[in-house]
Amino acid sequence: MDGIEGRFVANGPVRLHVIEAGQGEPVIFVHEFAGDRRSWEPQMRRFARSHRVIAYDARGYPPSDVPEEPDAYGQEMAVDDIRAVMDGLGIDRAHLVGCSMGGFAVLHFGLTHPARALSITAIGAGYGAEPELRESFAANCEATADRILADGLEAAGRSYMNSPGRRPFATKDPRGADEAFRVFLDHSPLGAALTLRRYQARRPSLFALEDRFRTMTVPVLLIVGDTDTPAIRANLFLKETLPSAGLTVLPMTGHAANLEEPELVNRLLADFFAATGHGRWPVRDAEQGADDGDVLGMGGGR
């Protein structure tokens, strides 16, 4: 496999590159737009000690296949790719952890395949979800795609990775931020552009799914940084709407919290997995308001 670790599983004609380690309950990590399987290394190392951990490169992200047809990209395909990874590895149920774009994917997976999710964690999910921001978000996705194809990943990436939600990472951990930028540069320009145009720009607003979310009882952990402004309102909405959601807000933290604050996120995940495994992650009563559920600080996962 050209010196690249891992294996491939297929979803129809599209091959997805997968890495895994450890034994125990499966945990599947789904990466954000700017990342790939390597973005989960702090979590893979921690949870391979106690779980079977899996990360994969989304379609459009080498060494996974990069389809050239625009219709091969979208929210439904992203959800079905999680299903294909599970089927290809013989996994019936798993904990699903997604960041940003991956957070959207795992939340949609919970709606589509609730019986196959032991739990769902969404980190920094919410960009472009507010109905009044849909048009401007889609336009920004199109503009970024155009710039990637015209000017290359490095020029587009320097602007993209210097957004307000990314700056806290660079301030706290400049080496980590530089490594994340190098991961971005390894991407396929075509795959990145089509992901922006056909997946991110067209995915449904989370707010439009309110009725469906109110019936989803899969345990959910929401993690958002308090400087990740575009995602905060969406996370408050999800906390209020999902019957079994807990929300953690990390102080002075930006978008990719799993890389920016890996120890905190790992502790939250460990507590969450333990709580759900022991039946200690309750479903809110239909009459119970969101005010009755705590918004968790950085030290709590239950």
C-alpha positions, 0 to 999 in steps of 0.5 A: 500500500505504498508504505501507508499504514492501514487498509481499505474498505469499499463503499461502492466504487469508492475506497476508504483508507482506514487505520485501527488499533487496540481491542474492546468496544469500537470507537470511530473517529470522523475528521473535519474538513481541514484534517484527516485520519492523522488529526485524531492521533492524540485520541487514537493513542489514548483510547487504543489502551482500552478500546478498538479505535478506528480513524479513516480518511473521508472520500476526497482525502488521499489515500482514500479515493478522490471521485471526480464526479461532483455528485459523489460528495454530500451529507448522505454519502458522508453518513453512508461512508461511516456505515461502510467502514463499520460493515467493512470492519465487521462492527455492529455498534460503535462510539462515534466521534466527529469534529466539525464536518465529521461532527455533522456526519456523526449527528446525521448518522445518529438520525439514520442509524441510531441502533448502530451508535453506542454514543455520539460525540460532536466537537465544534459542529455548527458552522453555517448551521444557522438558517440566516447564515446559510447563504453566506456560508455557502458562498464562502465555501464556493469562494474557498473552493475557487481559491484552492483550485486557482491558487493552490492549497498553501495560499488558500490554507494560510487564510483558512487556518488563520481564521478566528476559530483557529488562532487559539490553537496557534497561540497555545501550541504553535508546533501543533498548529504547524503540523495541522497545516502540513496535514492540510497541504497533503490534501487533494485540491480537487477533493477539497474543492468538491467537498466544500461545494457539494458537501459543506455548502449543501448540507442541511441546516441542523436547525431544520432537523429539530423535529427529528433530533427531538426523537433521537435518544442516542447518548450525545456529548457536545464539545465546543470551544468558547471562542468558536463563535460560529458553532456556539449557538448551534451547540446550545440548540442541540443541547436544548433539542436532543433528549440525551445530550450533554454540552461541554464548553472549553474555555479559551478554546477554538475550533479543533478542540481535540487537537488544541486541548487533547488531554481535556477532550480525552478525559471528557470522552473517557468519562462519557464512554464510562457513563454510557456503558453503565447506563448513567447518561439519562434521557431527558423527559419530554416535559423537562426543559433544557434548563434542567440539564447542566452545561458542563464545564471543562472538568466534567463529562457526566 
